[in-house]
Amino acid sequence: MSRIFREVGPIGWNIIIGTMFGRMAISMSMPFLAIYLTKTLHASPAEAGAIVAVSALAGVFSSFIGGYLSDRFGRRNILLISVFLWAAVFAGFGAAHSVIAFFIMNSLNGLCKSLFEPSSRALLSDITEPKNRLMIFNLRYTAINVGVTFGPILGLKLGSSHSTATFFAASGIYILYGISLAISLKHYVPKRRTSENRVALNEALSLIRKDKIFTLTLLAMILSIIGFSQFNSTLPQYFSESSFENGVAVFSYLLALNAVAVVLIQYPLVQLGKKLSPLVSIMAGNFVICLSLIGFGFAHNIASLIVLILLFTVGEVLMFSMTDIFIDEIADPSLKGTYFGAMGFNGLGNVLGPLLGGYLLQSFGAGKPMYLFGTLSAAAFIGVPLFFYVHMLLKRKKAHNLGDKKLHVL
C-alpha cells in the first residue's frame, strides 16, 4: 500500500480523491435530471432526451479543443479554469426553472467536462511511469464508482427528482476541489516543450484523422456508447413510467448497486482484460452491454433487474477500464492531451443514445420494453464487428513493425 501511495504521488491522489467527491456530487443530481424535467417541468420524453444529450453534443465539439489546449497551454491552467467554471455551471442548474435554462446549463456542463477530463487524464499520464499507468487510470475509475455508489442514494434522500437543491451542493464541492487542485499543482513542474514540439490545432486534427486505428476505434466507441448511455437517460424515464412500484427508488438503488459492483469486480476483470489486450476487452464489454439491454425488455421483477445490472456492470468495466490505457498506448507522446481530447468525440454516442432512447420511449411507451430495448441493443451491437476489424488491423501493424525490426537487425 505504501508503494502505491508513493507511486501515485500527491498530485495524483488529489485528482483521484477529487474525482471521487466530484462524481458523488454529479450523481446526486444529474441521473435524476430527466425525471425532474418530465415530472416537475412536464417536458416530453423527447425534450428530456434532448436536454440530456446536449451535454454530450457540446462535449463532442469541445473535447478535442480541450485536450489540445492542455498540450499547448499547460494542464494546470486548463484544469483550474474548467473546474471553477464547472462550479458556476452547477450553481446555474440550481437556479434554473425552465426547459431552455436547463438546456443552456447542460450545454455548459458538457463544455466543462470536455475541458477538464482530457487534461486530468493527460496529467495523470505525465506524472506516472509507464508501468504504473494502468494502475493509476483504474484507481481513477474506481474513484468515479465509489462516488457514484453514494451519490444516487443521497440524491434520492434529498429529493433530486423534484428539486434542484443538490446542484448547489455539487457547486460547493467543485469549488473545494478547485482550491485543493490549485494548492497541489503549485508543486507540479510541467515537461518543457520547445516551439518545435508544438503543433498547430489544424495540424493536430490532421494527424489524428490520418490515424486509421484511432479513427475506427472512435467510431466503434460511438456505437457502443449508444447502448451504454441508456443507463442515465432512457432507463430512469422507463422506471418512472413502468409498472415497477416506486420506480424512481428502484432505479436509484440499481445505480448504487452498479457502482458497488464496479468497485468489487474491477480488479479481477482488469486482470482478465490485461490478458485479452485492451481492445479485445473493450469489444467484449460492448457485447455484454448489448446482452443486458435486451434483458431489460424481459425483466419483470427485482431479481431479474439485479442480474441485468450486474451483467451491465461487467460490460461497463470491460469496456471503460481499458479505454484510457488503450489511448495512452497508441497516442503520440507529444499529443497525449490531444488524443485524450479527440476520444471525447465518442460523446456522439451520448448524443445519439438519449435522442434515440427518448424517441423510442415516446413512440412505444414503457409498455413495450422489448421493442424499446431491442432496438437500442441492435444499434449498439454494430460496434462489435467494427472493434474486431480494428483488432485485426492492430495485429497486422504489430507484425509489420516486428518484421521491420528484424530487417533492421540483419
C-alpha positions in Angstrom: 0.0 0.0 0.0 2.8 2.4 0.8 4.4 1.7 -2.5 1.2 2.6 -4.3 0.8 5.7 -2.3 4.3 6.9 -3.3 3.9 5.9 -7.0 0.7 7.8 -7.4 2.0 10.9 -5.6 0.2 13.9 -4.0 -1.0 15.4 -7.3 -2.3 12.1 -8.5 -4.1 11.4 -5.2 -5.6 14.9 -5.3 -7.1 14.3 -8.7 -8.3 10.8 -7.8 -9.9 11.8 -4.5 -11.3 15.0 -6.0 -12.8 12.8 -8.8 -14.5 10.7 -6.2 -16.2 13.6 -4.5 -16.9 15.3 -7.8 -18.7 12.3 -9.2 -20.6 11.8 -6.0 -21.8 15.4 -6.4 -22.7 14.9 -10.1 -24.5 11.6 -9.4 -26.6 13.2 -6.6 -28.3 15.3 -9.3 -27.7 14.5 -13.0 -29.2 11.0 -13.1 -32.4 12.5 -11.8 -32.5 15.3 -14.3 -34.6 13.5 -16.9 -37.2 12.6 -14.2 -37.2 16.2 -12.9 -37.8 17.5 -16.4 -40.7 15.2 -17.2 -42.4 15.1 -13.8 -41.9 18.6 -12.5 -41.4 20.8 -15.6 -43.7 18.5 -17.7 -41.2 18.2 -20.5 -41.8 15.4 -23.0 -39.5 12.4 -23.0 -38.1 13.6 -26.3 -37.4 17.0 -24.9 -35.8 15.4 -21.8 -33.7 13.2 -24.0 -32.5 16.3 -26.0 -31.5 18.1 -22.8 -29.6 15.1 -21.5 -28.0 14.7 -24.9 -26.9 18.3 -25.4 -24.2 17.9 -22.7 -22.5 15.3 -24.8 -23.1 17.2 -28.0 -21.3 20.2 -26.5 -18.5 17.9 -25.4 -18.1 16.4 -28.9 -17.3 19.8 -30.3 -15.1 21.0 -27.5 -13.3 17.9 -26.1 -10.7 17.8 -28.9 -10.0 21.5 -28.4 -9.8 21.0 -24.6 -7.2 18.3 -25.0 -5.3 20.3 -27.5 -5.3 23.4 -25.2 -3.9 21.3 -22.4 -1.0 20.3 -24.7 -0.5 23.9 -25.9 -1.0 26.0 -22.7 -0.5 23.5 -19.9 -2.5 21.1 -17.9 -2.6 23.3 -14.8 -4.2 26.3 -16.5 -6.9 24.3 -18.2 -7.7 22.2 -15.1 -8.2 25.2 -12.9 -10.2 27.2 -15.4 -12.5 24.3 -16.1 -13.1 23.2 -12.5 -14.2 26.7 -11.3 -16.3 27.2 -14.4 -17.9 23.9 -13.6 -18.8 25.0 -10.1 -20.5 28.1 -11.6 -22.5 25.9 -14.0 -23.8 23.7 -11.2 -25.0 26.8 -9.4 -26.8 27.7 -12.6 -28.5 24.4 -12.6 -29.7 25.0 -9.1 -31.2 28.4 -10.1 -32.8 27.2 -13.4 -36.6 27.0 -13.6 -37.3 26.5 -17.3 -36.6 23.9 -20.0 -34.4 26.3 -22.0 -32.4 27.2 -18.9 -31.6 23.5 -18.3 -30.7 23.2 -22.0 -28.2 26.0 -21.7 -26.8 24.8 -18.4 -26.3 21.2 -19.7 -24.6 22.6 -22.8 -22.1 24.4 -20.5 -21.8 21.2 -18.4 -20.6 19.3 -21.4 -18.1 22.1 -22.2 -16.6 22.0 -18.7 -16.3 18.2 -18.7 -14.6 18.2 -22.1 -12.0 20.7 -20.9 -11.4 19.0 -17.6 -11.4 15.3 -18.4 -8.7 15.0 -21.2 -6.5 17.5 -19.2 -6.7 15.4 -16.0 -6.1 12.1 -17.8 -3.1 13.6 -19.7 -1.7 15.0 -16.4 -2.0 11.6 -14.7 -0.1 10.1 -17.7 2.5 12.8 -17.4 3.3 12.2 -13.7 3.2 8.4 -13.8 5.8 5.9 -15.0 4.5 3.8 -18.0 4.5 0.6 -15.9 2.1 2.3 -13.4 -0.4 3.9 -15.8 -2.9 1.1 -15.8 -2.9 1.2 -12.0 -3.5 5.0 -11.9 -6.1 5.0 -14.6 -8.0 2.3 -12.8 -7.6 4.0 -9.4 -9.3 7.0 -11.1 -12.0 4.7 -12.5 -12.5 3.2 -9.0 -12.8 6.6 -7.5 -15.5 7.5 -10.0 -17.6 4.5 -9.0 -17.0 4.9 -5.2 -18.5 8.4 -5.7 -21.4 7.1 -7.8 -22.1 4.5 -5.1 -23.3 7.1 -2.6 -24.4 9.9 -4.9 -27.7 8.4 -6.2 -28.8 7.4 -2.7 -28.0 10.9 -1.4 -29.9 12.3 -4.3 -32.9 10.1 -3.7 -33.0 11.1 0.0 -32.5 14.8 -0.8 -35.4 14.7 -3.4 -33.4 15.3 -6.5 -36.2 14.0 -8.7 -38.4 17.0 -7.7 -35.8 19.6 -6.6 -32.7 21.3 -7.9 -31.1 21.9 -4.4 -28.5 19.2 -4.9 -26.9 21.2 -7.7 -25.9 23.9 -5.3 -24.2 21.2 -3.2 -22.4 20.0 -6.3 -21.2 23.6 -6.9 -19.8 23.8 -3.4 -17.9 20.5 -3.8 -16.3 21.6 -7.1 -15.2 24.9 -5.5 -13.4 22.9 -2.8 -12.0 20.6 -5.4 -10.6 23.6 -7.4 -9.0 25.1 -4.3 -7.3 21.8 -3.5 -6.1 21.4 -7.1 -4.6 24.9 -7.0 -2.7 24.1 -3.9 -1.3 20.7 -5.0 -0.5 21.9 -8.5 1.9 24.6 -7.1 4.4 21.7 -6.9 3.7 20.5 -10.5 6.6 21.1 -12.8 5.4 20.5 -16.4 7.6 18.9 -19.0 9.4 21.6 -21.0 8.3 21.7 -24.6 10.1 23.7 -27.3 8.4 25.6 -30.0 9.4 22.9 -32.5 7.4 20.4 -30.4 4.2 22.5 -30.6 1.7 21.5 -33.2 -1.0 23.9 -34.5 -4.6 22.9 -34.0 -5.3 22.1 -37.7 -2.1 20.0 -37.8 -3.1 18.1 -34.7 -6.5 17.4 -36.1 -4.9 16.2 -39.4 -2.6 13.8 -37.5 -5.5 12.3 -35.6 -7.6 11.9 -38.7 -4.9 10.1 -40.5 -4.5 7.6 -37.7 -6.8 4.9 -39.1 -6.7 2.6 -36.0 -7.7 5.5 -33.7 -10.4 6.8 -36.1 -12.1 3.4 -36.5 -11.8 2.7 -32.7 -13.5 6.1 -32.1 -16.4 5.1 -34.5 -16.8 1.8 -32.7 -16.9 3.5 -29.3 -19.6 5.9 -30.5 -21.8 3.0 -31.5 -21.1 1.1 -28.2 -21.8 4.2 -26.1 -25.3 4.5 -27.7 -26.1 1.4 -25.7 -24.2 2.5 -22.5 -25.8 5.9 -22.5 -29.3 4.5 -21.9 -28.3 3.9 -18.3 -28.6 7.6 -17.4 -31.1 8.7 -20.0 -33.8 6.2 -21.1 -33.7 3.8 -18.1 -34.6 6.4 -15.4 -37.5 7.6 -17.5 -38.5 4.0 -18.2 -38.6 3.1 -14.5 -40.5 6.3 -13.6 -43.2 5.3 -16.1 -43.2 1.5 -15.9 -45.3 -0.9 -13.8 -42.5 -1.2 -11.2 -43.6 0.0 -7.8 -41.6 3.0 -6.7 -39.7 3.0 -10.0 -37.6 6.1 -9.1 -36.4 4.5 -5.9 -35.7 1.2 -7.7 -33.6 3.0 -10.2 -31.6 4.8 -7.5 -30.7 1.6 -5.7 -29.8 0.0 -9.1 -27.4 2.9 -9.7 -25.8 2.3 -6.3 -25.6 -1.4 -7.0 -23.9 -0.7 -10.3 -21.3 1.5 -8.6 -20.6 -1.0 -5.8 -20.3 -3.9 -8.3 -17.8 -1.9 -10.3 -15.6 -1.5 -7.3 -15.8 -5.2 -6.3 -15.3 -6.7 -9.8 -12.9 -4.2 -11.3 -9.7 -5.8 -10.2 -10.3 -9.3 -11.4 -11.8 -8.1 -14.7 -8.9 -5.7 -15.3 -6.5 -8.6 -14.8 -8.6 -10.5 -17.4 -8.6 -7.5 -19.7 -4.8 -7.3 -19.5 -4.6 -10.9 -20.8 -7.1 -10.2 -23.5 -5.5 -6.9 -24.6 -7.2 -3.6 -24.1 -9.1 -3.6 -27.4 -10.5 -7.1 -27.0 -11.6 -6.2 -23.5 -13.4 -3.1 -24.9 -15.1 -5.2 -27.6 -16.2 -7.8 -25.1 -17.7 -5.1 -22.9 -19.7 -3.7 -25.7 -21.1 -7.2 -26.4 -22.1 -7.8 -22.8 -23.8 -4.4 -22.5 -25.9 -5.3 -25.6 -27.0 -8.5 -24.0 -28.0 -6.7 -20.8 -30.1 -4.2 -22.8 -32.0 -6.9 -24.5 -32.6 -8.4 -21.0 -34.4 -5.2 -19.8 -37.1 -5.9 -22.3 -38.0 -9.2 -20.5 -37.3 -8.1 -16.9 -40.5 -8.1 -14.7 -39.2 -8.4 -11.2 -36.4 -7.1 -8.9 -34.3 -10.2 -9.0 -34.0 -10.1 -12.8 -33.1 -6.4 -12.6 -30.3 -7.1 -10.2 -28.9 -9.8 -12.5 -29.1 -7.4 -15.5 -27.4 -4.6 -13.7 -24.6 -6.9 -12.7 -24.3 -8.1 -16.3 -24.3 -4.4 -17.5 -21.6 -3.6 -14.9 -19.4 -6.4 -16.2 -19.7 -4.9 -19.7 -19.1 -1.4 -18.4 -15.9 -2.4 -16.6 -14.5 -4.4 -19.5 -15.2 -1.5 -21.8 -14.1 1.6 -19.8 -11.4 0.3 -17.6 -9.2 -0.3 -20.6 -10.1 2.7 -22.8 -7.6 5.1 -21.2 -4.7 2.7 -21.3 -5.5 1.8 -25.0 -5.4 5.5 -25.9 -2.2 6.0 -23.9 -0.6 3.1 -25.8 -1.4 4.3 -29.3 -1.1 8.1 -28.8 1.9 10.1 -30.0 3.7 11.1 -26.7 3.7 14.8 -27.7 0.0 14.8 -28.4 -1.5 12.8 -25.5 -3.8 15.6 -24.4 -5.0 15.9 -28.0 -5.6 12.2 -28.3 -7.5 12.0 -25.0 -9.4 15.1 -26.1 -10.2 13.6 -29.5 -11.5 10.5 -27.8 -14.2 12.8 -26.5 -15.8 12.6 -29.9 -17.2 9.3 -28.7 -19.6 11.6 -26.9 -21.6 11.4 -30.1 -22.8 8.1 -28.6 -24.1 10.1 -25.6 -25.9 12.4 -28.0 -27.4 9.8 -30.3 -28.2 7.4 -27.4 -30.5 9.6 -25.4 -32.1 11.1 -28.5 -32.8 7.6 -29.9 -34.0 6.3 -26.5 -36.3 9.3 -25.9 -37.8 8.9 -29.4 -38.4 5.2 -28.9 -39.8 5.7 -25.4 -42.2 8.3 -26.8 -43.1 6.1 -29.7 -43.5 2.7 -27.9 -44.1 3.8 -24.3 -43.0 1.9 -21.3 -45.5 -0.8 -22.1 -43.4 -2.2 -25.0 -39.9 -2.7 -23.5 -38.9 -5.4 -25.9 -39.3 -3.1 -28.9 -37.6 -0.3 -26.9 -34.5 -2.1 -25.6 -34.2 -4.5 -28.6 -33.8 -1.6 -31.0 -31.3 0.1 -28.7 -29.3 -3.1 -28.3 -29.2 -3.6 -32.1 -27.9 -0.1 -32.7 -25.1 -0.6 -30.1 -24.2 -4.1 -31.4 -22.9 -2.6 -34.7 -19.8 -1.6 -32.8 -18.7 -5.2 -32.1 -17.7 -6.3 -35.6 -16.0 -2.9 -36.1 -13.9 -3.4 -32.9 -13.0 -6.8 -34.3 -11.8 -5.2 -37.6 -9.6 -2.7 -35.6 -8.2 -5.7 -33.7 -7.1 -7.3 -36.9 -5.6 -4.1 -38.1 -3.6 -3.8 -34.9 -2.3 -7.4 -35.3 -1.1 -6.7 -38.8 0.6 -3.4 -37.7 2.4 -5.2 -34.9 3.5 -8.0 -37.3 4.7 -5.4 -39.8 6.7 -3.5 -37.2 8.2 -6.7 -35.9 9.3 -7.6 -39.4 10.9 -4.1 -39.8 12.9 -4.6 -36.6 14.2 -7.9 -37.7 15.3 -6.5 -41.1 17.0 -3.6 -39.2 18.9 -6.0 -37.0 20.1 -8.0 -40.0 
